[in-house]
Amino acid sequence: MKVAVIGGGISGLAAAWELRGKADVTVFEPGAVGGCIRATVFGGRPVDEGADAFITRLPDAVRLCEEVGIESELVPPSAGGSMLWWKGRLRPLPEGLMLGVPSQLLTLLSGGILSPLGIARAGLDLVLPRRRRPDSLTVRQLVADRFGFEVADRLVDPLVGSIYAGWTGRLGAPEVVPQLVSAAQRSRSLMLALRSAPPSGEGPMFLAPRLGMGRLVEALVESLQKSGTRFLGQAVDSIEAAGKAVVVKPTLETFDAVVVSTPARVAARIMKSSLGDEGSPLSEIPTASVVLLTASFAHLELPVGINGFLVPRGSGRLMTACSFGSNKWPRWAAAGNSVVRLSAGRYGDEDVLRLSDAELTGRLLDELRQALGTSLTPLEIRVSRWPHSFPQYLPDHAKRIVAAEDLLRNHLPTVTLAGSSYRGLGIPACIASGKVAADLAITRARMVSR
């Protein structure tokens, strides 16, 4: 059986990995294999330009590292505390938060992030009746219904919004925070539900290969090539049904099945000739663009034990978050130096695409000076642009994905979808997506061939 994987990001690589030994696999990727996972040399050391770790709550990334033989290289971050840049000061986030939601009321008393009235409103979660179905709400509505808008806007939105580069007032709760929806369905009080939830397990919350996330891509590609997977640096213009097979253009090669692991807007373009205007459910998934500025400094003292800080929406700042990279990963910097990564870009704000590298650098470094209260002279800087890289899971997102998959079953039954555009942005979710799509493609190809 011949299977094409279109897109060589982590979802496509996971699909190819799942297909090894079951099919002859060709991966089409005209750009850098690994997609948004990339570690390049900065200051003489490999430093990630995209994601710098993966969450362990979902097992798929750890399991894949074990399968490719790099589990012994996994290390946790060296710093775990986070802060919020609020009212001109860096303030510690309360302890015991789950995606910004408190499980203990007393933890909100410190830090000066919430007002006394906001803390009192949060406490009403313990006595208020359930007012709306949790699975019908946006993230902001879900949290504000229980705790009020201060918790929603000052704690949850900076955290969840930075993960998705979006606004929680537009992100669907079931798609983005299913664990909070599940907790809200179990108990009238969300705080009590989180407090009584079983522990998430032992071990660190985040892990990464010692040499950066690019090491996972490197190990995958090396193993896949040894197993016979073919990598083509060729863009795919379209795919079309040809009897029981699928033709990939412009190579005109035929395959028994295809896994499309590109962003949804690219998938919609590739399949437009087969699906026509009906392919619009994929093209209508909105995205956000993000820029990461990496900078190194000599003798810059960063807060000890802190991995960075978040910047709330509405603060008037370009920066959305700052990661103290050399606190998290001491290997990133030479002795006496510090490395930070500054993020910019949110859904609905495409200014980051219009600003030049010099303008971005100037504005972000000026904001970092304000936050840290010190003068800064960078030794080295690097600008990494990720246009349209964060799909936005709006409240109708799940319906769009179901509609798109129904169309595929009718028009291209041996074509499946994988990637961050569909059922999860994180690396573990993308890996799971690739493996599921690979298995489904093989199953459907066998059914069609009967």
HELIX and SHEET records of a PDB file:
HELIX    1   1 ILE A   10  LEU A   19  1                                  10    
HELIX    2   2 ASP A   60  VAL A   68  1                                   9    
HELIX    3   3 GLU A   71  GLU A   73  5                                   3    
HELIX    4   4 LEU A  106  LEU A  109  5                                   4    
HELIX    5   5 PRO A  116  GLY A  123  1                                   8    
HELIX    6   6 LEU A  124  LEU A  126  5                                   3    
HELIX    7   7 PRO A  134  SER A  136  5                                   3    
HELIX    8   8 VAL A  139  PHE A  147  1                                   9    
HELIX    9   9 PHE A  149  VAL A  151  1                                   3    
HELIX   10  10 ALA A  152  VAL A  156  3                                   5    
HELIX   11  11 ASP A  157  TYR A  164  1                                   8    
HELIX   12  12 ALA A  173  VAL A  176  1                                   4    
HELIX   13  13 PRO A  178  ARG A  186  1                                   9    
HELIX   14  14 LEU A  190  ARG A  195  1                                   6    
HELIX   15  15 GLY A  214  LYS A  226  1                                  13    
HELIX   16  16 ALA A  264  ILE A  270  1                                   7    
HELIX   17  17 LYS A  272  LEU A  275  1                                   4    
HELIX   18  18 GLY A  276  GLY A  279  5                                   4    
HELIX   19  19 SER A  280  SER A  283  1                                   4    
HELIX   20  20 GLY A  325  LYS A  328  1                                   4    
HELIX   21  21 PRO A  330  TRP A  332  5                                   3    
HELIX   22  22 ASP A  351  ARG A  354  1                                   4    
HELIX   23  23 ASP A  357  LEU A  372  1                                  16    
HELIX   24  24 HIS A  397  HIS A  411  1                                  15    
HELIX   25  25 ILE A  427  SER A  449  1                                  23    
SHEET    1   A 5 ARG A 230  LEU A 232  0                                        
SHEET    2   A 5 ASP A  24  PHE A  28  1                                        
SHEET    3   A 5 LYS A   2  ILE A   6  1                                        
SHEET    4   A 5 ALA A 257  VAL A 260  1                                        
SHEET    5   A 5 VAL A 415  LEU A 417  1                                        
SHEET    1   B 2 ALA A  39  PHE A  42  0                                        
SHEET    2   B 2 ARG A  45  ASP A  48 -1                                        
SHEET    1   C 3 PHE A  54  ILE A  55  0                                        
SHEET    2   C 3 PHE A 206  PRO A 209 -1                                        
SHEET    3   C 3 LEU A  74  VAL A  75 -1                                        
SHEET    1   D 7 ARG A  89  PRO A  92  0                                        
SHEET    2   D 7 GLY A  81  TRP A  86 -1                                        
SHEET    3   D 7 ILE A 306  LEU A 310  1                                        
SHEET    4   D 7 MET A 319  SER A 323 -1                                        
SHEET    5   D 7 ASN A 337  ALA A 344 -1                                        
SHEET    6   D 7 THR A 287  ALA A 298 -1                                        
SHEET    7   D 7 PRO A 378  PRO A 391 -1                                        
SHEET    1   E 2 LEU A  97  MET A  98  0                                        
SHEET    2   E 2 VAL A 101  PRO A 102 -1                                        
SHEET    1   F 3 SER A 238  ALA A 242  0                                        
SHEET    2   F 3 ALA A 245  LYS A 249 -1                                        
SHEET    3   F 3 GLU A 253  PHE A 255 -1                                        
END                                                                             
